Amino acid sequence: MFRFSSSFLLSLRREALRRRVWFRVLSSAERAILTLAPKCVDTVKSPVLALAIARIVVKVRKALMSRLAAFRSLVARPLAERLSRIAQKWGYAAARKWAEDEAFINYLAVCKYNDISIFR
């Protein structure tokens, strides 16, 4: 189980406020949890509170992700995996590395991102 420190929660809150995600994404109860937890304890030890904070942290992190980063994880990474499988079926064994190659995934993301007009 991951234990959240007060400094981590404060930096997450500061970043969410700075990037205008705090009020847009979180409910008042979630904001209260992230505000009060670092004030009450140095490290969150309760499994119930840690689980609640983990869900909130995932929500904030997803909202803080740039559009290109989100596109990379949702579209480009599965595309790289699919291209890797196809090339391996054709007999190119070195294509196994394509699915984990961040440079290749970034290349695919930029190419596909520029092709799709919905993101413009």
C-alpha positions in Angstrom: 0.0 0.0 0.0 1.3 3.5 -0.9 1.4 6.0 2.0 0.8 9.6 0.9 2.9 12.2 2.6 1.6 15.7 3.4 4.2 17.3 1.1 3.0 15.2 -1.8 -0.6 16.1 -1.2 0.2 19.8 -0.8 2.2 19.8 -4.1 -0.6 18.0 -5.9 -3.1 20.6 -4.5 -0.9 23.5 -5.5 -0.4 22.1 -9.1 -4.2 21.5 -9.5 -4.9 25.0 -8.3 -2.3 26.5 -10.6 -3.5 24.6 -13.7 -7.2 25.3 -12.9 -8.2 21.7 -12.4 -9.0 21.9 -8.7 -12.6 23.3 -8.9 -13.3 21.9 -12.4 -12.6 18.3 -11.7 -13.1 17.7 -7.9 -16.2 17.8 -5.8 -16.3 19.8 -2.6 -15.9 16.6 -0.6 -12.8 15.5 -2.6 -11.3 19.0 -2.2 -12.0 18.9 1.5 -10.2 15.5 1.8 -7.1 16.8 -0.1 -7.1 20.0 1.9 -7.5 18.5 5.4 -5.4 15.3 5.1 -2.0 17.1 5.0 -3.1 19.4 7.8 -4.0 16.5 10.1 -1.3 13.9 9.5 2.2 13.8 8.1 1.7 10.5 6.4 -1.7 8.9 5.6 -1.7 5.5 7.3 -5.4 4.6 7.2 -6.2 2.2 4.4 -9.6 3.6 3.9 -8.3 7.2 3.7 -5.4 6.1 1.5 -7.8 4.5 -0.9 -10.0 7.6 -1.1 -7.0 9.8 -1.6 -5.6 7.4 -4.3 -8.9 7.7 -6.3 -8.7 11.5 -6.0 -5.1 11.6 -7.0 -5.8 9.5 -10.1 -8.6 11.9 -11.0 -6.4 14.9 -10.6 -3.4 13.4 -12.5 -5.7 12.5 -15.4 -7.0 16.0 -15.5 -3.4 17.5 -15.3 -2.2 15.4 -18.2 -1.7 17.3 -21.4 -3.9 16.5 -24.4 -0.9 15.1 -26.3 0.1 12.9 -23.3 -3.5 11.6 -23.0 -3.6 11.0 -26.8 -0.3 9.2 -26.5 -1.6 6.8 -23.8 -5.0 6.2 -25.3 -4.2 6.1 -29.1 -0.5 5.9 -29.9 0.5 3.2 -27.4 -2.2 0.7 -28.5 -1.3 1.5 -32.1 2.4 0.8 -31.4 1.4 -2.5 -29.8 -0.7 -3.5 -32.8 2.0 -2.5 -35.3 4.5 -4.5 -33.3 2.3 -7.6 -33.4 1.7 -7.3 -37.1 5.5 -6.9 -37.8 6.2 -9.9 -35.6 3.7 -12.0 -37.5 5.5 -11.1 -40.7 8.7 -12.5 -39.2 10.4 -9.3 -37.9 11.4 -10.4 -34.3 13.0 -7.0 -33.4 9.6 -5.4 -33.7 8.8 -6.7 -30.2 10.6 -3.6 -28.8 8.3 -1.2 -30.7 5.5 -1.4 -28.1 7.8 -0.1 -25.3 9.8 2.3 -27.4 8.8 5.8 -26.2 10.3 7.6 -29.2 8.3 5.4 -31.6 5.1 6.0 -29.5 5.8 9.7 -29.5 6.3 9.7 -33.3 3.0 7.8 -33.8 1.2 10.2 -31.4 2.4 13.3 -33.2 1.5 11.8 -36.6 -1.9 10.7 -35.6 -2.6 13.8 -33.5 -1.9 16.0 -36.6 -4.2 13.8 -38.7 -7.2 14.1 -36.4 -9.1 17.3 -36.8 -11.1 16.9 -33.6 -8.1 18.0 -31.5 -7.5 21.2 -33.4 
